[in-house]
């Protein structure tokens, strides 16, 4: 120890810094002091070595700690409240001089800095900027239960700052900050009537959870914040999913004893480390001045408030005249002291007159009964050019709501360290100065506007459809046109109607109403002798009353609540009783709203937005975006739509259906869509054949539009209906495994009514001869003898058993012309990957034909007629004399295994068309293992090996050994 003392004495630094370097505690009792020069000298009287004080207790399933003395020692009061790894610091400071006004200048600032979660802000300056909405709301949450507990006449400026120091992501720090602020006020020398306890309750699967985590809140149908003193309620804030009034009252009664658990630890901590309460100067009204003002103005004030014909501004002008007359009397008497507090005295007299009349007579300022709702006027679709709108009026209060729908990418990014990262439903409340006939300046975020807008937003969020069913981002603008009380609840009503007008499938309408309270308090004991609950309060009744209880909900239950009070608490029984009064008023308002609009309006107007979500590969989306997003911007500029990209998802948002169609066409042209049978597409005719037309669509894909699919009426030439470059809309009617796409125009046309048959029914007749029919492809086919019945067409309208004639092959051969005099050779012992040889005069196979052949396995290929034939064994060519001796086989007798002599009718690139006799044609495919030449007219001995699915006989050569 002597070594340490010698080191401290030898250092040139002051004693205070030396002691700090050696790790000793500093001396502090609201100020800093120097350490004694010798360790053996006792500390001077009146000073003490400061040490941190801590209180630890349990609430719910968590352990709460209150600690003071370690940090923020210069503050009038400071507390660090911790729960698990979350820590929140709250400090209190108070100005020495009194404010010149007649109100309490209390400021509550709540801060969430990203270092609490180990993050750096993503801003340009890498600093936190102006307070976010969440920070303003948390500041209001702390302010509302604390403000009523300051003594009357205390007008000194007070500032409370709550800062989140560490956040583990489990608990929302707003409740912790409110309790820490209460503890800091208890430790300070500021006069205050606390402490208070603040608790949050959730309900999961019907079970109440105390202090739920943020993950638990996401699955909870109730978020109840309750603040109270030991025996009275101070503040309530609720967000719920249509909870009944009975269940809500039960939750409130359970919340009260849980919140009280925060009170005793604060009292014990204040007893250990708290400061003595200081005697601050209070601005109190003298009884003499109040009596004099009452004598001069009470009768005249009562006459004004008993005249229901006077409106808000008429009453205001009459009260101003009374105030001027009272001021003149005091000026004549030269009572300067009373003149400074005269406005407060007149307001106090007015408050007594109005409250006594409501308690004694049961009548209000505007002549209504206590439970009577003001006249209501509703009008939906007030603004025709918006997505949805509504004008809601209740008495003199009027609110205009407009709904705007956007893409998922328009959702608000919440850079808060707590809560969800994005918000897709927003309600922005605006209170302009003209709504109260005042002159004012519009600035940035206003705490009151943010609070009222969030309350209405929470009320409507409970009935919004889930994101998977309705992926739009929704914004409501609530513009207060005239204000005389309950504008936030009018925003709920107008917002619900505007959402329905926009076509949003709400579960039910939501309405809101504000309930007030007037009490008669015994001055000696402070107990409530009598009270009246007032439904749908005016702005004046809000100012002069004791409670502003805003309750919103559907017919099924409550969705949002906000309770603010002016006295130092009200009994919980009165709060629960007010719930029933609010429910009855809410049902009356819902009746008016449902008569105006009771279901979502159809989105079929010019200004109805459209949203489409399409799935693509990320490579396809990259090609759509283009370099530096140039292609995306070009599409947006040309169409007016907006494109949003996510992992494999493209979202298109358009103002109307015409813009959506235009944007989808652009996207389809670039990257296409998955071809779906029955889907409608648009494309351009690229080529016209005798049998139909080829159409390019869906990002460069080709489809066949056969002439039989052009119209229900017969079409002789394709060129009569289509031309190259024509832009058409068609339907996909079939696809196959090879990628062939069949399109139809007539599928989009109305079917002609069938002609009524006249005369007796025809009896089916059996025909022995071969009949000739025309298929849906306009090809002549020979059908086998069968019973003639009414046609039963398949999906492609082709007969079940068809033997294709030469006409079919002739038409398709025109697309692939070949010199018929050319003698193709069959090459012997070719490698599997070698192609068939041909002479120089023979035209080569087209690229498309080669691709088709490559896609077929080694055991099958495609002829120039488009049919698949099995590979026949190598056979020997037969002489012409032998062919002449063979008799032709009729179509009726042709069976698998039938041998016959056939003549070469046509020589194709990959096979032969054989004349089987009787006008029947068969197909034979070249082999690639030896060289053989064929000429038209050669006679071959062949055998039928199979039939194709369309009835074409597949022939094979008969070897000499088999003859």
Secondary structure, 3 states (H helix, E strand, C coil): CHHHHHHHHHCCCCHHHHHHHCCCCCEECCCEECCCCCCCCCCCCCCCECCCEEEEEEECCEEEEEEECCCCCCCCEEEEEEECCEEEEEEEEEEEEECCCCCCCEEEEEEECHHHHCCCCCCCCCCCCCCCHHHHHHHHHHHHHHHCCCCCCCCEEEEEEEEEEECCCCCCHHHHHHHHHHHHHHHCCCCCCCCCEEEEEEEECCEEEECCCHHHHHCCCEEEEEEECCCCEEEEEEEEEEECHHHHHHHHHHHHHHHHHHHHHHHHHHHHHCCCCCCCCCCCCCHHHHHHHHHHHHHHHHHHHCCCCCCHHHHHHHHHHHHHHHHHHHHHHCCHHHHHCHHHHHHHHHHHHHHHHHHHHCECCCCCECCCCCCEEEEECCCCCCCEEEEEEECCEEEEEEEEEECHHHCEECCCCCCCCEECEEEEEECCHHHHCCCCCCCCCCHHHHHHHHHHHHHHHCCCCCCCCCCCEEEEEEEEEECCCCHHHHHHHHHHHHHHHCCCCCCCCCEEEEEEEEEEECCCCCCEEEEEEEECCCHHHHHHCCEEEEEEECCCCEEEEEEEECCCCECHHHHHHHHHHHHHHHHHHHHHHHHHCCCCCCCCCCCCCEEEEEECCHHHHHHHHCHHHHHHHHHHHHHCCEEEEECCEEEEEECCHHHHHHHHHHHHHHCCCCCCCCCEEEEEEEEECCCEEEEEECCCEEEEEEHHHCCCCCCCCHHHCCCCCCEEEEEEEEECCCCCEEEECHHHCCCCCCCCCCCCCCCCCECCCCEEEECCCCCEEEECCCECCCCCCCCCCCCCCCEECHHHHHHHHHHHCCCCCCCCECCCECCCCCCCCCCCCCCCCCHHHHHHHHCCCCCEEECCCCCEEECCCCCCCCCHHHHHHCCCCCCCCCCCCCEEEEEEEEECCCEEEEEEECCEEEEEECCCECCCECCCCCEEEEEEEEECCCCCEEEEECCHHHC
